[in-house]
Amino acid sequence: MRGESVLLFLLLAFAIATPSFLAITPDTPAIASLVLLMLGSYAPTIAAIVVLRVQGIPRERMDFKKRLLRWQVQPSWYAIAIFLPSGTWLLAFAHCVLLGHPQGAQPLAFLYLPLIIISSFGEETGWRGFLLPRLFARTGPVSSSLLLGLIWGIFHVPLFWRDPTSLILILIFSLAMSIILTWLFIGSGESVLLTTLTHAVFITWGQVLLPISIYVFAIAIALISLWALFLVMRFGPCLTNLSATE
């Protein structure tokens, strides 16, 4: 039944998101693009709710809701959720400045943070709130993270297929960030709110600094990949953090 629920979830999520993302073109009006982007971002949430309604048992639905509402975790986890992605982008920015890349940051993009949090929650609810625990039942955290990261990356192909360089970077980012988010998810007691915050902070900094150069994005992803490798080496294939709190 778990295998069937995962397959149904993926089919629904991609069926909703793919046409929504493909409909976004350079000529699409801003409001229409935002609506389509939000619809695509919430495709995993919609798919999870449908599958739980059709195939889920009461305990699964209860666990799902707990993951979405869990916010009482150690303050250190919130610090990591904010400063890990922020520090990553700032290091990438400093590297670009030292190399003399033209500056063109857009600080006003920080105003997008609330909207990006809402969008990220749509993805995280499905990926970490629904799919990841089901992958845990079949394989370990690192393997589950890489599989989810691959799915996550493919999910975004319709948004970036016109730009091969960005698409490759997004695929690498999805694999590496998936490991980091799994570590946060496990350590925080399966808090989707925490992974949402990390996801949103990273994307927001991207909106601020990406206008400088695609190079800054490449450096940020290289650093994220190093963070992921460090976590695997430090905590092993289970990504278990013994300081997790209830």
N, C-alpha and C positions, 0 to 999 in steps of 0.2 A: 504493500500500500504506500509506503514512503517513496519508493521509486516512482510509482504512478503519480503521486502528488507533486513530486519535483518536476517531472516531465510536463504535467499539466500547467504548473506554475510558469515554467520557462516558455511554453508555447503561448500562454496568455500574455505574459510580459512583453515578449518580442512582437507579438501580433499587434499590440497596442502602441508600443514605442516606435517600432521601425517606420511605419507610415507617417507618424507624427514628426519624427526627426527628419525624414526625407523631404517632408513638405517645407522645411525651413531652408530658404535659399537667400542669397544676398539681396534679392528683390522683395522678399516678404516684409510687410509692414512690421514695425517694432512690436505693436500690441499682439498681432497675430503670432509672431515668433515667440513671444513670451507665453502665450496660451499653449501653443504646440509644445514648447519646451517643458512646461509644467505638466502637461498631459503625459509626455514621454517619461518624465522623471517619476511620476506617480504610477506608471505602469506596473512596477514591481509590487507596490502597495495594493493596487487593485487586484492583481493576480493572486497575491497572498490571501486577501480577504475572501475572494471567490473560492479558492481551493479549500480554505479552512471551513467555509460555509458548506461546501459540497461534501468534502471528504474528512474534514477534521473532527476529532473527538473532543469532548468538553475540556479535557486536561490540556490538549494542545492549544486550544483557543485561549485558555487561561494563561498558559506560559507565554504565548505570543503577546498578550496584553501587558503582562508584567515586564517583558523586555522593553516595550515601548514607553512605559511610565517610570522605569527605574532611574532615579536621579540622585538618590542618597548614597554617594560613594565618597571615598576619601578625597579631600581637596587636591591632593597631589595628582589624581587622575585628571581633574579639570585643568590643572597647570600644564600637564603633559599635552592634553588635547589642544590647548591654545598655543603653547610655546614651541612644541615640536614642529608643527607646520610653519609657524611664524619664523622661528630661527632658521629653518631650512631655506625659506625664501630670502631672508635677509643675508644669509651667507652667499647665496647665489647672486644676489644683487651686488654685494660687496666685491665678489669676484669679477663681475662684469665691469664695475667701475674701475677696478685696478687695471683691467685690460683695455680700458678706454672706449668701451662700447657707448654709443650715444644714449643719453638719459632722456626718458620720456614717461616716467611713472605717472599714474593717474590716481592720486590720493582720494579723490572724490568717489572712487569705486568702492571704498570702504562702506559707503552708504548702502551698497547692495547687500551687505551681510545678512540682514533679516530675511530678504527674499531668497538668498542662497541657502540659508538655514532651512527655510520651508521646502525648497526644492530638494536639498540633500536628504531631508527626512523622508521624502517620498521614495528615494532609492534605498536608503539604509533600512527602512522598515521591511522592504522585501528581501534585500540581500543579506543583511545581518540578522534581522528580526525573524525571518521565516526560513530562508534557504540554508544559511550557515549551520544552524543546529542540526539540520537534516543531513548535511554533508558530514558533520562530526560522527553521525551514527554509522557511517561507512568507512571513514578514513580519519587520519590524525589531523590536528589543527594546521600544520604547515601544508600538507597535501590538500586539505580542504580550502585553505586560503588561496593556493595557486590555482586550483580549479575554479573557485569563485572569481578570482582575479581575471582569469581568461574569459569567463562568461561576461564579467563586468566590462572588460575591454571590448569584446565583440559587440556588446550592447550599444556602445558608443560609435561604432563604425559608421552608421548612417549620418552622424553629425559631422564627421571629419573625413569622409572618403574623398572629398575634393582636395584635401591637403595631406599627401602621403607622409610628409615629415611629422606633422602634428599627430597623425594617426599612429605612427610607430611609437612616438613618445607617449601617447595615451595608453597604448597597450603595455608598455614597460611600466608606466606609472600604476596601472591597475593591478599588475602582479605584485609590485613592491608594496604599494599602499594597502593592499588586501591583507598582507601579513601583519602590518602595523595595526590595522583596524581589528584584526582577529585577536591580537595580543591585548589591545585595549578592551575589547568585548569580553574576553575571558577574565582579565584582571579586575574589571569593574563589576563583575557579577552579571554579565550579559546586558549591559546598558546600551540600548540603541541611541538614546539621547547623547551619550558621550561620543559614540562613533560619528553621529551626525555633526556634532560640534567640530570634531577634528576634520572631517570631510569638508565642511563649510568654510572653516578658517583657511584651509589650504586653497580652495577654489577662489576665495575672496582675495587673498594675496596674489593669486594668479591674475585676477582682473586688474589689480593695481600695477603689477610689475611687467606683465606680458607685453604691454605696448613698447617696452624698451627694446626687446629683441627676443626671438625664439630661443636664442642661446641661453638666456636666463632660465627658461623653462627646462632646457636640457640639463643644466647644472642642478636645478632643484630636483629633478627626477633622479639624477645620479646620486645626490645626497640621500634622497628617500630610499633608494635601493641599498645604500650603505647602512642606513638605519635598519632596514628589514634584515639584512645579512647579520648585523650585530645582534638583533633580537633572537634570531635562530641560533647563533653561536652561544649567546648568553643563557637562553632559557631552554634550548633543545627543541626537538620536534613537537613537543606538547605546548610550547609557548606559555608555560605555566609560571605565573608570578605569585610567589608565596605571600605577598603583601596584600592580596585581594581582600576586599571588605565586603561584608554583607550589607 
